[in-house]
């Protein structure tokens, strides 16, 4: 089965098929584009002409090379044009009936040695292969959109696929400058298998009115460094397409996390499928446009009908990295800051950490020496919470332990003056349970900063059912003054970011535990196919496996969804003391410093 793959047919010339055809033609392959729609074929040719013209203008190719690329792409309306192809890649609509019809017809057209590849990301490759006369030659070849730009290609084998066919298309993908990842046959494969569960949960979060559309998207972009928020991404993918993928995943997994959120069905059936229709979760200038226009769900001017309380001085409780980072943020914004720890020595050490951080900012040209000195002078290190007597806002950043936080808030209740706002930075504990440790729960709110606080722009503002309106308004105003982006969310486990992030991380661990894919392949798939700044296992090792397990347990305990139960592999690693970078070993091993 030594197949040269010099002539390749692409069946279906929509956006994905056109992109794949361009990649192949530019790489020197003879490409046969096939579509029953003459208009689709014309648009594919026009798209290739436009993209190659841009490449000439940017001096990436010559005019002669452009002519060669265009000459290598021919379009036809009949599948019989694929007769001379050594590889056929189908990217027709995600329907078993349509794809099986294509494969049955190709059996009578192509040579016995030709490889048949499906571009599906939702349907069973095995089921499609079983319809072919030569199932050993059938596999999945899943490109990502836009195909010319995206590096990831998932090479999907069924139990029937012959290894030489896999080797041939893997070599082809590498020759195209892509990063092939070998995976087995399950809906969504690696990248979409992890991505669509996360997107589905975001849609469900929006549908439940837990957080606004814009806050959900801002939280995931600013809190996780993602290029797009989940609801904007659903609009880009197509809400109908996402629903199809999730239906296929749920049919196999029966995991409630994969059961499409009802809002996806409602939008799909209403024809509000995202950018391509001009409206989905967002409203666009026109069908196919990427320009968002204001609609009824757009945020207002951000002003509150309720006036906030005056905040001039801030107390920060704690001596760790988060506490010192928050104190630095407030001091740089011009607030007088009291940094209190359990003992003067710990407080002085925390202030010393801030001094080093400010010095690094000066060295990098981000801060003047004068601003550094001013910020440091505004910070008072104290060995007791008694120093919070006159602060207007007290922010705790101590251990993520409910009993510890309740005890601290009991002390703040006694120490802080009437009218002071009391904020917790908890990432997973119920804020109301912390508030009830005081005699003034109306003054208590969640103010969840992200680490490192000086760099991360997001703050999750968590109201309880008891939080006063002016306390909420105060915290949002303060966020603006310290140049952070506040997002509102209710008092439930995980808030926005962790509630969406950790189930995704947990599902990645399950993939490894089930021997479906390797750590490296999963990390590569999510970085190359999903645009994530870090792969899930890189991130888990940075966060700490013990911290991750604790958050997973909180989410599982609150929502009682079996799909949220911590992956056994995560529990085993934590039990073995393999906690990530901080111990030198987690999912990977790290050199000791």
N, C-alpha and C positions, 0 to 999 in steps of 0.2 A: 504493500500500500504506500509506496513512495510516490506521493502526489505532488507535483510542482506548484499547483495552484496559481498558474499564471493568468488564467481567464476565470473571472468570478462573476456570477450573476447575483444581482440584488433584486428580490421580488418585493415590491411595495415601495413606492417613491414618495412617501410622506416625509416629514422632517427628519426622522431617524434614518430611513432608507437613503435619502439624499445625502445626509452627512456621511454615512458609511461609504457610499459610492465615491464621494469626494476624497475621502481618506485613501481608498484603494487606488483610484486613478492617479492621485498625486504620487503614490508610492511606486507607480510604474506598471500596475496591473491593467489588463484589458477588462473593462467593466461593462457588463450587459445589464442595463436597468430595465425592469419590467413592471408595468402597471397598466391595469385595464382602463385607467383614466388618461386620456390624451392630455388633459389640462395638468394633471400631476406630473406627467413626463416633461411637459414644456416648462413647468415651474422648476423641476429638478435641473434641467439644462440651464435655465436662467440663473439659478442659485449658484451653480458651478462657474458659470461665466462671470458672475459678479464677484465671487470670492477669489477667483484667480486674477481678476482685474485688480482687486485690492492688493493682492500679493505682489503684482508687478509694480504698482505705485509705491509700495513700501520696500521695493527692491529685494524682495525675498526670492523671487523667481524672475527669469527673463521673459520677454514676449514670446520667444521661440519655445521655451519650456511650457508656457501657458498653452500655446497651440497644441503641443504634444499631449498635455493633460486632457484638453477638450476632445482631441481626436480619439483618445482611449475610452471615452464614455459614449456608448450608444444606447438608445432607448427603443423599447418595443412594447406592444400591447399584448403579445401572445407568449405563454409560457414555453412554447416550442423554441423560442430564441435561446433558452438555457441549454440546448443540446450539447454545445461545445464547452460548457463550463466544467471546470474541475471541482469547483465549490459553488454551492448555491446558498445564499443567506436570505431567509424570508423574514420580512418585517411587516407582515400584513396585520390587520386588526386582531386584538387579543380575543380570539374566539376559536374553540376547538374545531368547530364545524368548518370555518374558513381555512384554518391552517391545515387540517387533515385533508381537505379537498386539494390544497396546493401540493401536499406531499404525495397524495395518490397520483396526481397528474404527472408530477416530476418523475415518479418511478418509471413511467413509460417513455420518458424523454431523455434523461441524462444517462451517461455511461455507467456501467456497473461499478466503476472505481470512484465515481464522483462522491464528494462529501456533501451531505445536506445539513444545514445548520438553521436552527430556529433562533430568532432574536427575542423570544418571549422572556418576560421577567415575572410572569405570574402562573403560567400553565405548566403542566407536567411534561418534561422532555421525554420521559419514558412512555407516556401515553401516546405522544405524537410519533415516537419511534416505532411503537408497536403497529401503527397503521402502515408503515413502510415495508416494502418487500426486502429492503436491506437495512434492518434496524441497527446493524453494527456500524453503519456509515452515518448515523444520525446523532447529532449532539446539539448543545446549546452554545451560542456565541452572543453573549449579551454585552453590547456596547452601551455607553452612557451618553446622555444628551447634554450638550452638542457633541456629536461624535468626533469632529475634527479637533476639539479642544480637550476633551476628557481622556485621561490616560488609562483608566481602568477598563479591562475587558474580562468578564467572567466566562471561563470555559467550563461548560457544564456537561458532565458525563452521566449517562444512565447506566443501569446494570447491563445494558445490551451493547454499549458503545465499545468499539475496538480501540485499544491503546494507540495504534498508529494514526488513527483519525484525529485523536486528541493531540498527539505530538505534532501533526501537520498544522493544525489551526493554531496551536500554541506558538509554533515557530513563526507562523504568519503574523500573529498579533505582535510579537517582538519586532519583526521586521518593519511593522508599521509605526514603531516608536511607542507602542502601548505596553502596559504592565498587565500581563495575563495572570489571573488567579484561578487555580483549579478548584472546582467545587462539585458537590454531588447534586442530585436532582430533588430539590424541595422548593416550594413556592417562595419567590423573593430572593432565593439564593442567599448570598451573604449581605451585600450592601442594602438591597431593597428589603430583605428579610428583617434587618434591624431598623432601617429607616422608616418603613411604613407603620410599624407598631408605634413608634414615637409620634409620627404624624397623626395617627388615629387618636392617640391619647390627647394630643393638643386640640384636635377637633372636638373631642368629648368635653374637654375643659372649657372651651369656648361655649359649647352648647349648654353647659350647666350654669352659665353666667358667673363662673368662678372668677374669671378675669377677662378683661376686654381683649378684643382682637389685637390691638396695637400693643398692649402691655405684654401679651403672651409672646408676640414676635420680638419685641424689644428685649424682653428678658432672656430669650435664648440666644439672641445675637450678642448682647452685651455680657451676659453671664457665662456663655460657653464659647464665644468667639466664632460663632457660625456665620457663614456668609449671608444666609437668609433665615427669617423666622419660619416656623413650621406652616403657618396658615398661608403666608405668601408663597411658600414652596408648593403647597397643595394646589394653589391657583396656577402655578407654572406647569406642574406635572399634568394637571387636568383632574378635577375632582371625580369625574366618571372613571378615569383610568385608575386613580387611587382606590376607588371603591372596588373595582374589578380585582385588583391585586389583593386587597384585604379579604375579599370573599374567597379567593383561592387559598390564601394562607389559613383562613379560619376553617375551611373545609378539611384541611389536613391536620391542623394543630388542635382544633376545638378549644383554643385558648381565647378567653374572653377579651384579652387585650387586642386580638386580631379581628374581633367582630366589628364590622364597620359602624362607626358612630352614626346614629340616625340622621344627623344633619348632612352627612355625605349623600345619603339616599335622597333626602329632600332637595338639596341643591341640584343633584344630578337630574332628577326627574323634572325639575323646574327649568332645566336647560342652562342653569347657572354653573357652568363647568370650569370657570376660572378665566385666565387671560384669553383663551381662544374664543370664548363667547362674549368677552367684555365685562363679565361680572362673575364673581364667585364669593369668596370671603371679602374681597375688596372689589371696588368698582373701577373700571379702566376707561381710558379715553374713548376707545373703540375696540371691537373684536380684534384680537391679535396684538393689541398694544401692550407695552409694559409700563405705560404712564398711569399711575394711580390718581384718581380724582376724588375730591371730597364726597362723602355720602353720609347717610344718617348715623353710621357707626364711627365716623371719624372723630378723634378727640377734639374737644373745644379748645378755647384759648388757654386752658390750664388753670384759670383763676378759680378760686373757691368763694362760695357765697359766705363762708364763715371765716372770720379773721383768726389768724394764728396767734399764739402767745409770743411774747418777746423773748428772744434767746440771745444772750450776750456771752454767757459762760457755759462751758460744757465739762461734765465729769465723765471720765472713761475708767471703768473698773476692769482690772486685769493686767497681766504683765507679759502675756505672750505676743506672738507675731501679729495677731489680729488686733489686739488692744493697742499696741504701739502704732500700727498702721492707721487705725481710726483716729488716734490722738494726733498723728501727723497731718491727716486730712483736715481736721478741724483747725489746727494751729495755722496751717498754710492759708486757710480761708479767712483768718483774722480773728478767730474766737480765742478767748482766754480758756485754757484747758487745764484741768486738774487730772493727773494720771495717778490713780490710786491702786496700790497692790497690797498683798499681805506682807507688809514689812517695808521699811524704807530702802533696804538694799535691793529688793526686787524692783521697786519703783525706779530707783536710780539706774538700774541695769536696763530697764525698758526705755528710759529716756535716752540712755547712751545708744541704744539701738536706733532710735529716731535720729539722733545726731549723725550717725554713720549713713543712714538713708538719705538725709538731707545733703550730706557731703557728696554722696554719689551723684545726686541730682545736679549739684553745682559743677562737678567734674564733667558731666555730660552736657552741660550748657542748658539744662532745663530750668535752672533756678539761679538767681544771683546770690552772691555772698551776703548781700544786705537782707534779702528775703529769707535766707537760711537763718541768719542771726535773729531776725525778728520772730520767726516761727518758733525757734527754740526758746527764746525768751518768754514766749507766751505760755509755755508748758511748765507747770509746777508738779514735781514728783512728790507723792505723799504716801506714807506707809499705812494709812487708815482711811476708811470710808467717811470718817468724821469730816474730812476736808471737803466733802460734797455739800456742806450746809448751805452754801449760797449759790450753787449752780442752778441754771435754768433748765438744763437738759442733762440727764444722767444716762449713759449708755454702758451696759455691761457686756463684756466679752470674756467671760470665764468659761470653765469646763462645760461641755455639752451634757450636763447631768441635771435632771429636773430638781432633785433635792438641793443641790448646790445653788442653783439659780433661785429657787424659792427662798432659801435662807438669806441669800444676798439681797433679794428684793424686800424681805422683811426688815432688813437693816436699812435699806434705802428709804423705806416708808417712815422710819423713825428719824433718819438723819436729814433728808432733803426737805426744803421749805415747801409750804403749801403752794400748789400751782406749778411745781416743777414737773416736767415731762420725764417719765421713766421708760427707757427703751431697752429691749433685749435684742441681742444679735443672733438668737437661736436660729438654726437652720432646719430643725426637725421637731422640736418640742412644742406642745400646745401653749401658745402665748397666754391664753386665758387662765391656764393653770398657774402660770407664773404671776399673773395679775392678781389672782385671788389670794396670793400670799401677802397682799397689802390691804390697807383699809381704804385705798383710793384706786380701785381697778380702772376707773374711767381715765386715769392719767397714764395708763400703761399701754404700750404699743410695740409691735415688732419692727425692728429696723435692721434688716439682714444685709450686711455688707458682704462683699466677696473678696477673697484673698488673691493677691495682695491688695489691700484696701486703697493705697495711694494710686494704683494703676487701674483697677477695675471700676468702671463707670456705673455699674448697676447697684441699686439698693431696692430690695423688696420691702414694701411698706405693708405691714400686716395688722389690720384692724381686728379686734375681737368684737363680740356682740356688746361689750361694755365700754369700748373706747369712745371717748368724747369727740365730737366733730372738730372742736378747735385743736385737740391734740393731733388728730390726723392732718389738719391744715398746717400745723406748726412743723411737723416732720417733713412734709412735702416742701414747704418753704425753705427749711434748713438744707434739704437735699439740693435745691437749686443754688443756694449760696455756696455749698462746697463742691459744686459742679458735678454732681452725680445725677443719674437718670432714675427717678423713682417710678416703680410700677406697683400698682395696688393689687393686693390679693387677700383672700380670706384666711382665717386661722385654721388651716388644716395641714396635715403632714406633708412636708416637702415643698409647700408653697407652690411656686411655678417651676423654677429651674430644677430643683432636685426631684420633684414629682414627675418630670418628663425625662430627666437625664438618667436617673438610676435604674428604672426599668429597662432602658436601652442597654446600659452597661451590664445589667444582670442577664439579659438575653444573649449578649455576646459571650458571657462566661458559659452559659448553657450550651452554646454552639461548640465551644472547645470541649466541654465535659461530655458531649455526645459524639466527639471525634468527627464533627462535620467539616471543620476547617481549622487551620493552625492559627496561633496567635499572630504571626507575621502576616498571613493572608488576610485576616480580619482587619488588623490595623491598616494595612495597605488599602483594602477595599473601602474603608470608611474615609480615609484621607483623600484617596484619588477619586472615588465615586460619589462621596457625600460632601466633600469640601470641608471636612472636619479638621481643625488645626492639630489634633492629636487623635491617634487611634484609641479605641476603648481600653486596651490593656496598658498602653502608655499612661493614660489618664488615671486609671485605677491605681497604678503603682505610685503615681504622684500624690493622689488624694490620700492614699493609705487604705489598705484592704480592711483594716479594723473599722475605720470611719465609714467606709462604704457599706460594710456589713451592718453596722448600727443603723444607718439610714434605711437600708433595705428592710430591716426588721420593723422599723417604725412605720414605713409605708405599708408593709404587709399587715401589721397589726391594726392600722387604721382602716384600710379599705377591704381587708379580708378576702382579697382576690387571690386564688391559687397561683395565678400567673406571676404574682409579685413575690412569691416565696423565694428567699435567697437561694441562689444556685448552690448545690452541695459542694462544688469545687471551691467556691469562695469561703464557705464555712471551714472546710478542711485546711485551706492555706492559713487562715487566721488562727485556727487551733494549733497549727504547727509553728506559729510565730513568724510566718512569712508575710510581713505586712506592707511590703513595697520598698520604695527607695530608702525609707528611713531605717530599715533593718538590713538593707543590702540584698534582700531577696523578696520577691513577690511573685508575679507571673513571670518575671525575668530576674536574672541575677545582675547585680551592680557591683562595680569595683568599690572597695572600702576606701574612704578618704583618710 
